[in-house]
Amino acid sequence: MPRACILPLVFIMMCDAAPHGSRIPAASDVVTYGKAIDVAVLDSALRSQKLQDWIASARLHLQRVQWSLGDCDIQPNDAHPDADYPICTRIDFRRGTVWGWISVKIGSIHEGIHGRPEVLTCVVKSGGLPPAGVFRSTKRLSELPALLDKATANH
């Protein structure tokens, strides 16, 4: 099974086995919260609007978008089962043969949704399935349109 399919499964199993005091939100709550985040909070270079509206904007030209509960691209450490791992809203997207994802940290498994949301990564991949192609990444949403345009132009 590809690593990309296994990690979310491991994260869900980790959440199911989390300590009694955990406040792990439902996936639907994570998605609803993530869609409502103001992009100006995530990146001061952007004007205020909901993340969902910014993702759907004509500037990005995304053809497929999928929102989900994410593991923030962190693999759980079995040596520290009580660690307070982050929870992310994950947005997977595709534009033609270019694809990628955004991970936005919105809380942790012990505290639930809390604190200031933070973009951990925006990844753009061009050139088909791994290992072919080029990965580009940023932590600034305002740089995503240029990364998408460059990846699309090079393919």
N, CA, C and O atoms as a DFTB+ gen file, in Angstrom:
620 C
 N C O
     1  1       0.843      -1.172       0.000
     2  2       0.000       0.000       0.000
     3  2       0.893       1.241       0.000
     4  3       1.855       1.288       0.767
     5  1       0.605       2.264      -0.846
     6  2       1.428       3.463      -0.892
     7  2       1.445       4.185       0.447
     8  3       0.462       4.163       1.189
     9  1       2.571       4.827       0.749
    10  2       2.754       5.538       2.014
    11  2       1.656       6.582       2.219
    12  3       1.173       6.756       3.337
    13  1       1.257       7.281       1.146
    14  2       0.240       8.324       1.248
    15  2      -1.085       7.775       1.753
    16  3      -1.845       8.500       2.394
    17  1      -1.379       6.502       1.476
    18  2      -2.618       5.883       1.939
    19  2      -2.488       5.387       3.375
    20  3      -3.476       5.359       4.109
    21  1      -1.312       5.005       3.775
    22  2      -1.103       4.428       5.100
    23  2      -1.095       5.491       6.185
    24  3      -1.657       5.267       7.257
    25  1      -0.472       6.649       5.940
    26  2      -0.339       7.664       6.986
    27  2      -1.666       8.143       7.552
    28  3      -1.798       8.213       8.774
    29  1      -2.673       8.482       6.716
    30  2      -3.941       8.884       7.312
    31  2      -4.577       7.758       8.139
    32  3      -5.194       8.022       9.171
    33  1      -4.431       6.519       7.696
    34  2      -4.962       5.390       8.438
    35  2      -4.277       5.258       9.791
    36  3      -4.940       5.022      10.800
    37  1      -2.954       5.409       9.820
    38  2      -2.205       5.353      11.072
    39  2      -2.658       6.477      11.993
    40  3      -2.815       6.261      13.195
    41  1      -2.872       7.679      11.447
    42  2      -3.295       8.811      12.253
    43  2      -4.667       8.561      12.851
    44  3      -4.889       8.855      14.025
    45  1      -5.594       8.022      12.065
    46  2      -6.937       7.727      12.570
    47  2      -6.867       6.682      13.669
    48  3      -7.544       6.815      14.688
    49  1      -6.044       5.624      13.477
    50  2      -5.899       4.608      14.512
    51  2      -5.285       5.218      15.766
    52  3      -5.683       4.867      16.877
    53  1      -4.318       6.130      15.608
    54  2      -3.693       6.785      16.742
    55  2      -4.741       7.613      17.489
    56  3      -4.743       7.635      18.720
    57  1      -5.617       8.283      16.772
    58  2      -6.652       9.086      17.404
    59  2      -7.650       8.215      18.156
    60  3      -8.104       8.577      19.242
    61  1      -7.994       7.055      17.572
    62  2      -8.918       6.140      18.236
    63  2      -8.340       5.600      19.529
    64  3      -9.081       5.300      20.465
    65  1      -7.003       5.472      19.590
    66  2      -6.357       4.913      20.769
    67  2      -5.800       6.000      21.688
    68  3      -5.034       5.707      22.605
    69  1      -6.182       7.243      21.444
    70  2      -5.639       8.361      22.210
    71  2      -6.090       8.291      23.659
    72  3      -7.127       7.702      23.963
    73  1      -5.312       8.892      24.557
    74  2      -5.630       8.875      25.968
    75  2      -7.021       9.422      26.265
    76  3      -7.590      10.175      25.475
    77  1      -7.555       9.030      27.412
    78  2      -8.917       9.375      27.816
    79  2      -9.189      10.874      27.758
    80  3     -10.291      11.278      27.387
    81  1      -8.214      11.710      28.114
    82  2      -8.400      13.152      28.156
    83  2      -8.317      13.841      26.808
    84  3      -8.355      15.070      26.748
    85  1      -8.205      13.094      25.738
    86  2      -8.057      13.692      24.412
    87  2      -9.328      14.409      23.984
    88  3     -10.436      14.060      24.391
    89  1      -9.130      15.423      23.150
    90  2     -10.249      16.193      22.612
    91  2     -10.181      16.184      21.099
    92  3     -10.237      17.238      20.465
    93  1     -10.064      15.017      20.525
    94  2      -9.927      14.912      19.075
    95  2     -11.267      15.235      18.428
    96  3     -12.259      14.545      18.665
    97  1     -11.295      16.280      17.613
    98  2     -12.551      16.643      16.958
    99  2     -12.895      15.674      15.834
   100  3     -12.027      14.985      15.299
   101  1     -14.164      15.635      15.493
   102  2     -14.605      14.831      14.352
   103  2     -14.019      15.418      13.076
   104  3     -13.770      16.621      12.994
   105  1     -13.802      14.573      12.095
   106  2     -13.257      15.023      10.809
   107  2     -14.122      16.132      10.215
   108  3     -13.598      17.087       9.641
   109  1     -15.424      16.015      10.346
   110  2     -16.317      17.040       9.792
   111  2     -16.117      18.385      10.497
   112  3     -16.224      19.432       9.858
   113  1     -15.828      18.374      11.798
   114  2     -15.566      19.619      12.529
   115  2     -14.251      20.252      12.078
   116  3     -14.151      21.473      11.958
   117  1     -13.241      19.410      11.827
   118  2     -11.944      19.899      11.356
   119  2     -12.100      20.563       9.994
   120  3     -11.540      21.633       9.756
   121  1     -12.855      19.939       9.102
   122  2     -13.074      20.482       7.765
   123  2     -13.876      21.780       7.845
   124  3     -13.519      22.765       7.199
   125  1     -14.955      21.794       8.629
   126  2     -15.774      22.996       8.768
   127  2     -14.957      24.151       9.325
   128  3     -15.040      25.272       8.823
   129  1     -14.170      23.886      10.358
   130  2     -13.317      24.918      10.950
   131  2     -12.294      25.414       9.926
   132  3     -12.106      26.620       9.760
   133  1     -11.638      24.477       9.245
   134  2     -10.618      24.838       8.264
   135  2     -11.159      25.715       7.146
   136  3     -10.513      26.685       6.750
   137  1     -12.323      25.385       6.642
   138  2     -12.920      26.162       5.555
   139  2     -13.222      27.597       5.967
   140  3     -13.201      28.502       5.132
   141  1     -13.503      27.810       7.258
   142  2     -13.893      29.127       7.755
   143  2     -12.709      30.002       8.183
   144  3     -12.906      31.181       8.477
   145  1     -11.489      29.462       8.227
   146  2     -10.325      30.245       8.655
   147  2     -10.122      31.427       7.711
   148  3     -10.244      31.294       6.493
   149  1      -9.812      32.575       8.290
   150  2      -9.521      33.778       7.510
   151  2      -8.101      33.666       6.965
   152  3      -7.155      33.520       7.739
   153  1      -7.938      33.732       5.647
   154  2      -6.604      33.581       5.051
   155  2      -5.646      34.687       5.484
   156  3      -4.432      34.489       5.466
   157  1      -6.169      35.840       5.868
   158  2      -5.301      36.923       6.344
   159  2      -4.635      36.555       7.673
   160  3      -3.571      37.083       7.998
   161  1      -5.249      35.661       8.435
   162  2      -4.639      35.162       9.671
   163  2      -3.479      34.226       9.326
   164  3      -2.467      34.193      10.026
   165  1      -3.636      33.471       8.247
   166  2      -2.608      32.514       7.820
   167  2      -1.452      33.187       7.079
   168  3      -0.311      32.734       7.163
   169  1      -1.746      34.261       6.360
   170  2      -0.736      34.947       5.554
   171  2      -1.147      36.415       5.436
   172  3      -2.136      36.741       4.781
   173  1      -0.381      37.288       6.073
   174  2      -0.732      38.713       6.111
   175  2      -0.690      39.381       4.736
   176  3      -1.182      40.500       4.587
   177  1      -0.118      38.727       3.740
   178  2      -0.076      39.283       2.390
   179  2      -1.409      39.114       1.657
   180  3      -1.594      39.679       0.579
   181  1      -2.330      38.351       2.225
   182  2      -3.628      38.106       1.583
   183  2      -4.713      38.944       2.244
   184  3      -4.658      39.238       3.439
   185  1      -5.708      39.323       1.432
   186  2      -6.842      40.070       1.995
   187  2      -7.791      39.098       2.701
   188  3      -7.834      37.908       2.390
   189  1      -8.531      39.626       3.637
   190  2      -9.409      38.819       4.469
   191  2     -10.511      38.138       3.645
   192  3     -11.276      38.799       2.942
   193  1     -10.573      36.823       3.744
   194  2     -11.656      36.013       3.187
   195  2     -11.511      34.604       3.742
   196  3     -10.445      34.232       4.234
   197  1     -12.570      33.828       3.666
   198  2     -12.527      32.445       4.154
   199  2     -11.564      31.627       3.296
   200  3     -11.451      31.834       2.088
   201  1     -10.875      30.697       3.948
   202  2      -9.946      29.814       3.228
   203  2     -10.680      29.065       2.118
   204  3     -10.138      28.903       1.024
   205  1     -11.894      28.610       2.379
   206  2     -12.669      27.904       1.366
   207  2     -12.877      28.773       0.121
   208  3     -12.762      28.279      -1.001
   209  1     -13.177      30.045       0.307
   210  2     -13.398      30.949      -0.829
   211  2     -12.094      31.207      -1.581
   212  3     -12.082      31.265      -2.811
   213  1     -10.992      31.361      -0.835
   214  2      -9.694      31.593      -1.471
   215  2      -9.278      30.381      -2.301
   216  3      -8.778      30.535      -3.416
   217  1      -9.482      29.179      -1.764
   218  2      -9.143      27.937      -2.479
   219  2      -9.969      27.815      -3.764
   220  3      -9.479      27.327      -4.782
   221  1     -11.221      28.259      -3.702
   222  2     -12.120      28.156      -4.865
   223  2     -11.951      29.306      -5.856
   224  3     -12.622      29.332      -6.888
   225  1     -11.067      30.250      -5.558
   226  2     -10.929      31.440      -6.403
   227  2     -10.398      31.110      -7.798
   228  3      -9.689      30.126      -8.006
   229  1     -10.767      31.962      -8.733
   230  2     -10.328      31.791     -10.121
   231  2      -8.808      31.925     -10.238
   232  3      -8.217      31.390     -11.176
   233  1      -8.175      32.620      -9.315
   234  2      -6.719      32.802      -9.365
   235  2      -5.976      31.478      -9.272
   236  3      -4.924      31.318      -9.891
   237  1      -6.505      30.525      -8.507
   238  2      -5.831      29.234      -8.354
   239  2      -6.176      28.249      -9.465
   240  3      -5.376      27.362      -9.763
   241  1      -7.340      28.384     -10.079
   242  2      -7.763      27.505     -11.184
   243  2      -7.697      26.015     -10.799
   244  3      -7.287      25.183     -11.608
   245  1      -8.092      25.691      -9.593
   246  2      -8.038      24.289      -9.158
   247  2      -9.242      23.533      -9.708
   248  3     -10.367      24.032      -9.686
   249  1      -8.987      22.319     -10.203
   250  2     -10.048      21.518     -10.801
   251  2     -10.639      20.512      -9.811
   252  3     -11.792      20.103      -9.952
   253  1      -9.868      20.124      -8.835
   254  2     -10.354      19.177      -7.823
   255  2      -9.792      19.602      -6.481
   256  3      -8.601      19.887      -6.356
   257  1     -10.663      19.644      -5.473
   258  2     -10.247      20.001      -4.119
   259  2     -10.918      19.028      -3.160
   260  3     -12.116      18.763      -3.264
   261  1     -10.137      18.504      -2.230
   262  2     -10.687      17.606      -1.213
   263  2     -10.170      18.035       0.158
   264  3      -8.964      18.162       0.367
   265  1     -11.090      18.253       1.079
   266  2     -10.776      18.673       2.446
   267  2     -10.838      17.461       3.363
   268  3     -11.699      16.597       3.195
   269  1      -9.924      17.390       4.337
   270  2      -9.947      16.257       5.271
   271  2      -9.212      16.597       6.566
   272  3      -8.526      17.614       6.669
   273  1      -9.377      15.718       7.544
   274  2      -8.592      15.744       8.773
   275  2      -7.216      15.223       8.411
   276  3      -7.103      14.166       7.790
   277  1      -6.169      15.941       8.784
   278  2      -4.817      15.533       8.426
   279  2      -3.931      15.330       9.635
   280  3      -4.222      15.806      10.733
   281  1      -2.835      14.606       9.409
   282  2      -1.862      14.328      10.465
   283  2      -0.707      15.322      10.451
   284  3       0.298      15.111      11.129
   285  1      -0.837      16.390       9.696
   286  2       0.180      17.446       9.603
   287  2       1.500      16.905       9.061
   288  3       2.560      17.479       9.313
   289  1       1.437      15.805       8.319
   290  2       2.619      15.176       7.723
   291  2       3.648      14.767       8.772
   292  3       4.853      14.782       8.520
   293  1       3.149      14.400       9.955
   294  2       4.020      13.945      11.047
   295  2       3.688      12.490      11.331
   296  3       2.527      12.130      11.521
   297  1       4.713      11.667      11.356
   298  2       4.512      10.265      11.681
   299  2       4.552      10.097      13.201
   300  3       5.491      10.561      13.847
   301  1       3.545       9.441      13.775
   302  2       3.533       9.228      15.221
   303  2       4.757       8.449      15.685
   304  3       5.245       7.566      14.980
   305  1       5.243       8.778      16.861
   306  2       6.384       8.101      17.458
   307  2       5.869       7.137      18.519
   308  3       5.375       7.556      19.565
   309  1       5.990       5.845      18.241
   310  2       5.491       4.833      19.175
   311  2       6.181       4.902      20.531
   312  3       5.627       4.438      21.528
   313  1       7.386       5.476      20.583
   314  2       8.113       5.579      21.848
   315  2       7.467       6.605      22.779
   316  3       7.716       6.589      23.984
   317  1       6.640       7.497      22.229
   318  2       5.986       8.535      23.018
   319  2       4.478       8.527      22.745
   320  3       3.963       9.456      22.123
   321  1       3.764       7.486      23.205
   322  2       2.347       7.363      22.874
   323  2       1.471       8.465      23.464
   324  3       0.361       8.685      22.979
   325  1       1.942       9.166      24.502
   326  2       1.148      10.229      25.104
   327  2       1.472      11.607      24.545
   328  3       0.977      12.615      25.048
   329  1       2.300      11.655      23.507
   330  2       2.675      12.932      22.904
   331  2       1.435      13.632      22.354
   332  3       0.501      12.981      21.885
   333  1       1.436      14.934      22.415
   334  2       0.308      15.735      21.944
   335  2       0.545      16.139      20.492
   336  3       1.016      17.241      20.212
   337  1       0.215      15.241      19.580
   338  2       0.444      15.476      18.154
   339  2      -0.520      16.522      17.611
   340  3      -1.649      16.634      18.087
   341  1      -0.075      17.293      16.609
   342  2      -0.944      18.320      16.028
   343  2      -2.054      17.713      15.168
   344  3      -1.952      16.587      14.682
   345  1      -3.104      18.494      15.003
   346  2      -4.212      18.162      14.104
   347  2      -4.224      19.229      13.017
   348  3      -4.081      20.419      13.298
   349  1      -4.395      18.798      11.790
   350  2      -4.435      19.729      10.658
   351  2      -5.690      19.544       9.828
   352  3      -6.262      18.457       9.752
   353  1      -6.097      20.634       9.213
   354  2      -7.014      20.567       8.091
   355  2      -6.118      20.374       6.872
   356  3      -5.192      21.154       6.651
   357  1      -6.391      19.337       6.082
   358  2      -5.594      19.069       4.887
   359  2      -6.451      19.335       3.663
   360  3      -7.605      18.913       3.588
   361  1      -5.869      20.041       2.710
   362  2      -6.557      20.346       1.462
   363  2      -5.720      19.759       0.333
   364  3      -4.625      20.243       0.048
   365  1      -6.237      18.717      -0.307
   366  2      -5.589      18.129      -1.483
   367  2      -6.198      18.774      -2.720
   368  3      -7.402      19.024      -2.770
   369  1      -5.359      19.041      -3.716
   370  2      -5.860      19.716      -4.905
   371  2      -5.164      19.207      -6.158
   372  3      -4.108      18.576      -6.105
   373  1      -5.805      19.510      -7.297
   374  2      -5.251      19.145      -8.600
   375  2      -5.603      20.234      -9.606
   376  3      -6.702      20.790      -9.598
   377  1      -4.635      20.518     -10.470
   378  2      -4.846      21.402     -11.632
   379  2      -4.168      20.693     -12.797
   380  3      -2.943      20.727     -12.913
   381  1      -4.949      20.052     -13.660
   382  2      -4.378      19.280     -14.762
   383  2      -3.492      18.176     -14.229
   384  3      -3.946      17.348     -13.439
   385  1      -2.234      18.147     -14.647
   386  2      -1.292      17.124     -14.173
   387  2      -0.496      17.593     -12.954
   388  3       0.405      16.895     -12.488
   389  1      -0.828      18.765     -12.447
   390  2      -0.179      19.307     -11.254
   391  2      -1.091      19.028     -10.061
   392  3      -2.303      19.232     -10.123
   393  1      -0.486      18.563      -8.986
   394  2      -1.266      18.270      -7.786
   395  2      -0.474      18.673      -6.559
   396  3       0.719      18.966      -6.637
   397  1      -1.157      18.683      -5.421
   398  2      -0.476      19.050      -4.192
   399  2      -1.408      19.054      -3.004
   400  3      -2.531      18.555      -3.066
   401  1      -0.916      19.631      -1.915
   402  2      -1.712      19.699      -0.700
   403  2      -1.247      20.859       0.167
   404  3      -0.135      21.369       0.038
   405  1      -2.158      21.251       1.060
   406  2      -1.885      22.278       2.061
   407  2      -2.226      21.670       3.416
   408  3      -3.288      21.068       3.576
   409  1      -1.338      21.821       4.386
   410  2      -1.605      21.388       5.760
   411  2      -1.655      22.623       6.649
   412  3      -0.688      23.379       6.739
   413  1      -2.803      22.815       7.308
   414  2      -2.996      23.942       8.215
   415  2      -3.209      23.391       9.616
   416  3      -4.206      22.719       9.882
   417  1      -2.270      23.679      10.510
   418  2      -2.385      23.222      11.900
   419  2      -3.486      24.021      12.588
   420  3      -3.507      25.251      12.544
   421  1      -4.416      23.276      13.234
   422  2      -5.544      23.942      13.899
   423  2      -5.679      23.543      15.364
   424  3      -6.568      24.038      16.057
   425  1      -4.819      22.665      15.842
   426  2      -4.911      22.240      17.235
   427  2      -4.069      21.015      17.485
   428  3      -3.077      20.776      16.797
   429  1      -4.476      20.228      18.491
   430  2      -3.728      19.025      18.847
   431  2      -4.671      17.946      19.366
   432  3      -5.822      18.226      19.700
   433  1      -4.180      16.723      19.431
   434  2      -5.056      15.623      19.842
   435  2      -5.461      15.711      21.311
   436  3      -6.506      15.176      21.682
   437  1      -4.676      16.362      22.153
   438  2      -5.038      16.499      23.564
   439  2      -5.897      17.728      23.837
   440  3      -6.717      17.725      24.755
   441  1      -5.710      18.770      23.046
   442  2      -6.417      20.026      23.292
   443  2      -7.562      20.283      22.315
   444  3      -8.353      21.202      22.530
   445  1      -7.667      19.486      21.241
   446  2      -8.693      19.728      20.237
   447  2      -8.351      20.937      19.388
   448  3      -7.181      21.297      19.251
   449  1      -9.373      21.565      18.817
   450  2      -9.165      22.757      17.993
   451  2      -8.892      23.918      18.938
   452  3      -9.725      24.266      19.775
   453  1      -7.706      24.514      18.788
   454  2      -7.331      25.632      19.664
   455  2      -6.146      26.382      19.079
   456  3      -5.440      25.881      18.204
   457  1      -5.947      27.585      19.580
   458  2      -4.793      28.380      19.175
   459  2      -4.967      29.009      17.806
   460  3      -5.989      28.855      17.138
   461  1      -3.928      29.718      17.422
   462  2      -3.911      30.396      16.120
   463  2      -3.586      29.370      15.038
   464  3      -2.585      28.663      15.152
   465  1      -4.412      29.273      13.986
   466  2      -4.095      28.347      12.898
   467  2      -2.812      28.766      12.189
   468  3      -2.464      29.946      12.149
   469  1      -2.118      27.784      11.634
   470  2      -0.814      28.039      11.015
   471  2      -0.614      27.114       9.816
   472  3      -0.831      25.906       9.913
   473  1      -0.200      27.688       8.687
   474  2       0.140      26.878       7.517
   475  2       1.467      26.188       7.808
   476  3       2.478      26.849       8.046
   477  1       1.460      24.860       7.790
   478  2       2.701      24.122       7.973
   479  2       3.395      23.894       6.645
   480  3       4.622      23.939       6.565
   481  1       2.607      23.648       5.589
   482  2       3.213      23.458       4.276
   483  2       2.175      23.564       3.164
   484  3       1.016      23.187       3.333
   485  1       2.615      24.082       2.036
   486  2       1.886      24.038       0.760
   487  2       2.840      23.342      -0.199
   488  3       3.947      23.826      -0.433
   489  1       2.427      22.228      -0.746
   490  2       3.279      21.460      -1.647
   491  2       2.625      21.404      -3.022
   492  3       1.427      21.152      -3.146
   493  1       3.428      21.641      -4.044
   494  2       2.973      21.524      -5.433
   495  2       3.884      20.525      -6.118
   496  3       5.108      20.635      -6.037
   497  1       3.290      19.545      -6.795
   498  2       4.031      18.477      -7.465
   499  2       3.632      18.461      -8.925
   500  3       2.445      18.452      -9.251
   501  1       4.623      18.457      -9.807
   502  2       4.343      18.373     -11.234
   503  2       5.046      17.163     -11.828
   504  3       5.990      16.629     -11.246
   505  1       4.580      16.747     -12.976
   506  2       5.270      15.688     -13.700
   507  2       4.772      14.291     -13.434
   508  3       5.510      13.332     -13.660
   509  1       3.561      14.136     -12.966
   510  2       3.008      12.808     -12.780
   511  2       3.307      12.218     -11.425
   512  3       3.695      12.920     -10.491
   513  1       3.122      10.921     -11.334
   514  2       3.277      10.222     -10.057
   515  2       4.735      10.138      -9.636
   516  3       5.624      10.121     -10.487
   517  1       4.993      10.084      -8.326
   518  2       6.374       9.958      -7.842
   519  2       7.019       8.707      -8.407
   520  3       6.317       7.731      -8.670
   521  1       8.308       8.699      -8.601
   522  2       9.275       9.710      -8.188
   523  2       9.548      10.764      -9.262
   524  3      10.380      11.647      -9.054
   525  1       8.862      10.689     -10.410
   526  2       9.090      11.666     -11.479
   527  2       8.593      13.044     -11.055
   528  3       7.801      13.165     -10.121
   529  1       9.054      14.063     -11.735
   530  2       8.556      15.401     -11.493
   531  2       9.321      16.156     -10.428
   532  3      10.322      15.688      -9.885
   533  1       8.804      17.356     -10.147
   534  2       9.467      18.274      -9.231
   535  2       8.505      18.665      -8.118
   536  3       7.344      18.986      -8.375
   537  1       8.991      18.637      -6.878
   538  2       8.229      19.138      -5.739
   539  2       8.662      20.563      -5.446
   540  3       9.854      20.871      -5.449
   541  1       7.705      21.419      -5.198
   542  2       7.973      22.775      -4.737
   543  2       7.118      22.988      -3.495
   544  3       5.994      22.492      -3.421
   545  1       7.646      23.723      -2.518
   546  2       6.852      23.953      -1.316
   547  2       7.079      25.343      -0.757
   548  3       8.080      25.998      -1.049
   549  1       6.128      25.778       0.054
   550  2       6.181      27.060       0.720
   551  2       5.322      26.985       1.978
   552  3       4.500      26.080       2.123
   553  1       5.513      27.920       2.869
   554  2       4.645      28.046       4.038
   555  2       3.742      29.267       3.912
   556  3       2.995      29.594       4.834
   557  1       3.815      29.939       2.762
   558  2       3.018      31.145       2.544
   559  2       1.969      30.894       1.459
   560  3       2.303      30.583       0.316
   561  1       0.706      31.032       1.834
   562  2      -0.373      30.839       0.868
   563  2      -0.247      31.799      -0.311
   564  3      -0.582      31.443      -1.440
   565  1       0.227      32.998      -0.058
   566  2       0.330      33.997      -1.131
   567  2       1.304      33.568      -2.229
   568  3       1.251      34.106      -3.335
   569  1       2.178      32.624      -1.951
   570  2       3.124      32.128      -2.961
   571  2       2.565      30.947      -3.764
   572  3       3.145      30.556      -4.777
   573  1       1.450      30.386      -3.316
   574  2       0.884      29.211      -3.988
   575  2       0.482      29.479      -5.443
   576  3       0.791      28.647      -6.297
   577  1      -0.188      30.588      -5.776
   578  2      -0.543      30.802      -7.188
   579  2       0.668      30.777      -8.120
   580  3       0.599      30.192      -9.201
   581  1       1.769      31.400      -7.718
   582  2       2.975      31.409      -8.564
   583  2       3.571      30.014      -8.689
   584  3       4.034      29.632      -9.764
   585  1       3.565      29.252      -7.602
   586  2       4.066      27.868      -7.676
   587  2       3.224      27.034      -8.625
   588  3       3.763      26.256      -9.412
   589  1       1.906      27.187      -8.560
   590  2       1.011      26.469      -9.460
   591  2       1.239      26.881     -10.911
   592  3       1.303      26.031     -11.798
   593  1       1.361      28.181     -11.150
   594  2       1.582      28.677     -12.511
   595  2       2.907      28.137     -13.078
   596  3       2.966      27.702     -14.228
   597  1       3.948      28.170     -12.270
   598  2       5.260      27.680     -12.722
   599  2       5.209      26.184     -13.013
   600  3       5.733      25.733     -14.031
   601  1       4.581      25.412     -12.124
   602  2       4.480      23.967     -12.323
   603  2       3.661      23.634     -13.563
   604  3       4.000      22.712     -14.304
   605  1       2.586      24.382     -13.788
   606  2       1.726      24.155     -14.957
   607  2       2.471      24.510     -16.245
   608  3       2.370      23.788     -17.237
   609  1       3.214      25.612     -16.233
   610  2       3.953      26.045     -17.426
   611  2       5.085      25.093     -17.794
   612  3       5.413      24.947     -18.971
   613  1       5.681      24.449     -16.801
   614  2       6.789      23.543     -17.044
   615  2       6.358      22.147     -17.452
   616  3       7.198      21.295     -17.743
   617  1       5.073      21.910     -17.476
   618  2       4.627      20.557     -17.797
   619  2       3.796      20.518     -19.040
   620  3       3.342      19.448     -19.446
